[in-house]
């Protein structure tokens, strides 16, 4: 073995992980994929869904729809493919050894896949957004991942120089420093690098923040957003695996359109390269939610731009699909017993639109993960849930109580007055629970006693935060407890009179 390799770690990893995920092996002088995930014909259920849910008749269409069920993989998602490839390479090249800490920015599934490392005397830290669904947090906890929760999106592309916010950056830096301290790491190292850290936070560059923390603390960062090993996992294995399965049935991937969503760009890039190299064609349709919609682990098109692995020139097409419509498909397929997650529903909905407009087709849809972590949201699909209301709707709503809700910031007196004036209410109707209360609500998914008092009364409260995201998360949590609230779209920063003011004039960092 190569000098510098942790041979014991390599042996255990290959035995307990590598041998159980899809990979190439030589069989009779030919490279074949072993441990393939199911490739299932879901055409009939697809047609039934089209007719019953969307009133589209595809009964006579020349149609074939295959689902590539990576929800059957170890850890339940497609992300274990690149995770295993990157970690295997890191061990083989001596970059990763027992006792090290692994850190990565993740929206969930890649972090869950890294949880496999906890059994190998490796610590894993995931930088995650607080707006992740509770089911994702539960799975991260179940695989012994140590999370560092951030009050900002993990999804923005690197280097948002035009949107820097120093106030947010400083507050987030304090939050990260505190969490590192709680995890037992030397905060002096953090303090010496605070200027660079705040700069990364100001541009919401969480991807490079993970790499920078790895650098100063001696952690290992998989760099899933930049690694060619991410693409290679799908070019050499995933795409070849689908093609191999089709060849075994006398068919070929050459005649199929492939649908996938965009998280890091690894799946779309790997599949696209395979189709180009083997068949000389573009066959991969990359599906995004619209800018104003959140789908677990999936980027909008705008947030894909700027990422290393985003290569639109090699895709057959890029399409935005309405998640509110795709939700109905998710519920249908889940109730049929198919183990599909949110991103898969978005892809299937895109395939449905293409099949309807073209009168059929041959499609492979990547089922990237399963339904388990999304079950809590499944029951509410098709039913009225917590509402997001515009300022105009809020003004017409006659709210008896307005509640500020944020885990890091609290409004200054000028901010409270601005909210009151914008909503046309007396400022005495505005409650401001402390940040600790908001944090407890979002992390425990239970209503703190202090907030219960603010929620008392017959009328429906209006929740307001800095930008509308925290208040919406809070509304969703409260709805699970039978408390119906509304969330003001855009928060305090979108109030007309607030747009001309500095954010620091309206809010301040809360004392937690």
N, C-alpha and C positions, 0 to 999 in steps of 0.2 A: 504493500500500500504506500501511497505518497506520504512523504514526511510532512508532519504538521496536521494531518487528518486525525480527527477524533474517531478512531476505528470502532470503538465500542458504541459511540453514538450512531455512526453510520450503519453498523450491523443492526441495531435495534430499530432505527428508522426504516431501513429497507424491509425488515421482517414485519413490523407492525403497521406501517403506512404504505410504503412504496409497493409492496406485494399485493395490496388490497385496492389500489386505484388503477385506472386504465393506464397502460404504458406499453411500449414496444418490446417484444421479445423475438428472438430468432427461432423460427420453427422450420426445419428442413431447408435451411439456407435462405429463408424468406422472413422479412420483418412483418410480424402480425401484432395487432392490438389485442391484449388480454384484459380481462375484467371489464368488458364493454357494458355500458348501461343500456336499458331497453330502448329499442326503436319501435314504437307502437303505432299501428294504423288507427287513427281516431276520426276517420272520415265520416262515419255514420253519426257519431255524437256531434261532430262539427256541423253537419247538415241539419240535425235536429235543433241545435242551438240557434242556427241561422233562422230557421222557420219559427220556432216557439218564442224566442227572445227578441229577435230583430225584424221579424216578418219578412224575411228574405227566403225565397224558394230556390234552393240549389239542388233539388232532388234529381233533376235531369242533367246537371252539370257534369262535365268530364273532369272529375276532381279526385285528388288523392292528397290527404293530409297526414303526415307522420309526425309524431311527437318524440323528440329525443329526451328521455326522462332522466336527466342528471339529478333529479331529486332523489334518485335511488343510490347516489354516491355516498361514500363515507362522509359524514358531517352534513349530508342532505343538500348539497349545492354544487354547482359547476365550479365554484371557486377553489375547491380542493385540488382541482387539476393544476392550475398555475401555482398554488401554494406548495404542493408537493414537489413540483418541478424546481421552483426557486429554492426551497429549503434543501432539497437533495443536492443541488449544485453548490449551495453554500457550505454544506458539510464536506462534500468531495473536494472542494477547493480550499478547505481549511479556514473559511471565513466565519464559520459557526461551530462552537464547541459547547460541551456540557457546562452548565453554570452561567452561561450568558443570558442577557435579557434581549428579547426581540420586541421591537416597537414598530407600529405601522398605523397610518391613518386609514380608517375603514368605515364603510356604511353598514357593515354587519357580517356578511357571509365570508369574506376573506378572513376577518378576525376570528370567526367561529372555526374556520378551517385551521388557523394557527393554534387553536386550542388543543389540537392533537399533540403539540409540543410539550404541554404541561407534564406529560408522563415521562419525559426524557430529561428531567432536571434542567429545564429551560423555562424562564419566566417570560410571559407575554403581556405587553401593554398595548391596548388599542386606544387610539385617539378617536373619539366618536362624538357625534352631535347629540345633544339632549333630546332632539326631536325624533330620534329613532323610536320605532314602535316597541311597546313593552315586550312583545314576543321575542324581538331581537335581543333586547337586554337580558331576558331570561335565558336564552340560549348561550349568550356570552358568559353569563354567570355559571351556567351549567358545565361549561368546559374550562372553568378556572381562569378565565381571562380577567386581567386587572384593567378596568376601563378608566380613562381620563375623560370626563364629560366636559364638552365645550358648548357654550351658548352661541355657537355659530355653525354654519353648514360645513360639512366636510366636502361638499361637492364643487364649490367654485374652482374654476381653473386657476393655475398659478399666476401670480403677478397682477393682481387687480389694482394696479397703481393708481388708477383714477378714482378709486372708491375707498381710499385709505381713511381710517377713522382711529385716531390716536387714543381717544377716550375709551373706546371699545377694546383696543389693543392692550392698554394698561390694565384694565379690569380683568381681561382674559389672562394676562400674564400672571397677575396675582393669584387667580384661580388655579392655573397650572402649577405654579410654584407650591401652593398649598397642597395640591394633590400629590406632587412628587415627594414632598416632605412626608405626607401620610403613608406613602409607599416605601419610605425608608431611604430615599436618595438624598445626597448631599446638596443642599440648596445653595451653598457657596458657588458651586459650579454654575448653577442657573443664574445667580446674581452677576457673575462675571460676564455672562453672555446675554444679559437682559436686553441690551439695545438691539441686537440682531433678532432676538425672539420677538420683541415688540414690533419690529419692522415686518416680520413675517405675519404676525397676527393682524397688523394694520391692513395688509393686503389680503387677509383671509387665506393665506397660502399654507393650509394645514398639511398638505402633501410634503412640502419642503420643510415644514416645521418638524415633522417626524424624522426626516433625514438629519436635520440639524441636531435634534436632541440625541439621536443615535451617535452622531459625531462627537459631541462634547462629553457624553457619558460612557462611551465605549459600547453602546448597544449595537445589535445587528438590525438593520432595516431592510426588509425584503424589496422595497421600492417597486411595488406592484404596478404603479402608474407609469413607470419608465422602463421596466425590464423587458428586454426582448424574449426572455425566458417565458414570460406571460403569453406572448404571441406564439412562441414555438410550441408550447403545451397544446395549443389548439390547432396549429398548422400540421404538426407531425403526428398528433394522436387523435384529438376530437374529430377533425374533418376526415382523417383517414379511417377512423373507427366507423363513422356513419357510412362512408363509401364501402368499406369492407362488409358491413351488414347488408347493404343493398346488393352488392355483388353476389353474396351468398343466396339471394333471392332472385338472381337473374336480372337485376336492375342496376342502375348507376346514378351517382349523385349529379352527374353531368346535366340531367334533365330537370333538376329541381331548383326552385327558388328557396333560399334559406332565410328565415326570419330570426333576428336576435335584437336584444336591447343593448344599450351602451352603459357600462359602468366604468371600466378602465380603458376599454378598447382592445383588450386581449382577445376576446372571443371573436369579435367582428374582424379584427386584423388577421388572426390566424386562419379563420374560415375563408376569408377573401383571398389570402395568399395561396392557400391550397387550390382553390378553384381557378385562380389565374395560372398557377404553375402547371397544374395537371390538365386543365381543360381549356385554358386560354380565354376565360370569360368572367364576367362580373355577375355574381349570383346572390350576393348577400344584401338583404334589405335591413337597414339599421333603423330601429324604431325608438322614438323619443316621446315622452309626455310633453304637453305644451308648457310654456314657461311658467305659468301660474299654478301648475299641478305638481304635487309630490308623489312619487312612486318609490317604494322602498328600494334603496340601493341603485337607482337608475338616474342618470344625469339627463338634464334637458340638453337640447342641441347647443344652446348658448354656453352652457357649462362644460361641454365637451371640447369646445374650441380652445386651443392653447395647450391641450394635453399632448404629451409625446406620442401616444399610441392612437391618436385621433387622425385617421387618414381617409377623408371622404372621397378622395379621387379613386380609391380602389373598391368602393362599394357600388352595388347596382343602383341603389337609391337610399335616400334618407327620408323618413316620414314621421310626422307628428300625429299621434293618435290620442283621442280624448279618453282619459282614464275613467271619467265618470261613466262613459258608455261601456268601457272594457270591464268595469267592475261587475256588470250584470253577467258577462261571460264567465268571469272567475267563479261567481256563485253557482252558475249552471254546471260547470265542469267539476267543481269540488263536490257538489251534491251527487254527481254521477260517479263519484269515487276516484276521480283522477287527482293525483298528487301534484298540483300545480300552484305556483305562487303568483304574486302580483305582476312581475315582469313578463311571465309566460302568458298571462291573460292579455296584456297589451300587444304582444306579438300575434297571438291568435286573432285578436280583433283586427289587426292590420292584414293578416292573411284573409280574413273574412271579407274585408273591403275589396281586396284584390280579386278574390274569387268571384265576388258579386259583379264587379265591373268588367271582368274579362271572361265571365262565363265558365270558370273552372281554373284548372292548373294543377301542378304538382309541387307540394310545399313540404319542407322540413321546418318545424318550429322547435326552437331550443327551449326545453323546459328546465330553466336554470336552477330552480329550487322548488320546495314543496309548500303545502298549505299550512303546516303546523304553526309557524310563528305568526301567521296572519289570521288565525282562527277567531281571535277576539274581535276582529273587525268584520268578519264574514257575516255575522248575524245582522249587522246594521245596514248592509248593502240593500238598496232599494227602499229603505225607510228614511224618514227625515231625521237627521242627526243634528249635532251642534252647528249653528249657523254662523257664517261670516257675513257681516253686514257692512255696507258702505256708510260713509258719513251721512249721506242723504237719508238712508234707511234708518240710521241711528237717531237722527233728528226727528224722524216721524215715529220713533218707537216709544216715546214717553217712558224712559227707564227711570225707575225710582231709585236705583242704586247702580253706581259705576264703580268697578273694582280694578285698581291697578294691580297687575300681576307680572312679576319678573324676579328671576333668581339672582340677578347681579346688580340691577339698577333701580333707583327710586326717583320719583319726580321731585324736582325743586318746586318751591311755591309758585314760580312763574309757569312751570309745566302744568301744575294742577289748575291754575287759573286759565291756561290755554285750553285744556280739556273741557273745563266747565263752559267757557265762552263758545267753543266750537260746537258743543252739544246742546247749548242753550239751557243749561241747568245750573242750579246753585252748587257751588263747590262743596257745600256741606254733604251733598249726596255722593261724593267721591271718597271711597275707602282706600287706604294704602297699607295693606298687610306688609310686614317686613319681608325681606328677601328670603330669609330662612324658611318662612312659611311657604312661599312659592316653590322653593327648592324641595321641601318635604313632599309637597303635592306631586311634583313631577317625577321624583325619584322613587317614592314609595307607592304611588298610585292610590293613596289614601287621603281623605280630606282632613287636614289638621284642624284641631279644635279652634284655633284662632281664626281660620278661614270660615269655619262653620258659622260663627257669629256674624261675619260679614255677609253670608249668604242667606241669613234669616229674612223672612218676609214673603209676601205673596207674589210680588212681581218678578219677572225674569231679569237678572242682572246683566249688565254689559261689561265685558272684560276688555281692558285696554293695556297694551304693553308698548315696547319701544317701536317694533316694526310689524306687529301683527302675528308673528309666529308663535311666541311663547303663550300669548292669550288663546290662540287656537288649540295648542297642545293642552292647555289647562281646561278648555271647554270640552275637549274630547275625553279627558280623564274624568271630569265631573259628570259627563253624560253616562259613563259606565256605572256611576253611583246614583243615577236617577235624578241628578241635578242639571236642569237645562239652562244654559246660558248662551249669550251671543258674544262673538268676538269681533272687534272693530278691525276691518281690513286696513293694513298699513300702519296701524298704531299711531303713536304721537308724531312720528316723523313725517306722516302723510297728511297731517292736518294743515289746511291752507296757510294759516298764519304761522305755523311752525316751520314751513319750508324756507322762510327767509331768515331763520335764526340758527345759531350754532347749537348743535346737540347738547353741548356742555352747559348751555344756558337753561335747558329744560330738564335735564336729568343729571344725576350724579351716581357714582359708584356707591352701592349700599354697603353698610357695615354688617357683615355676616358673622 
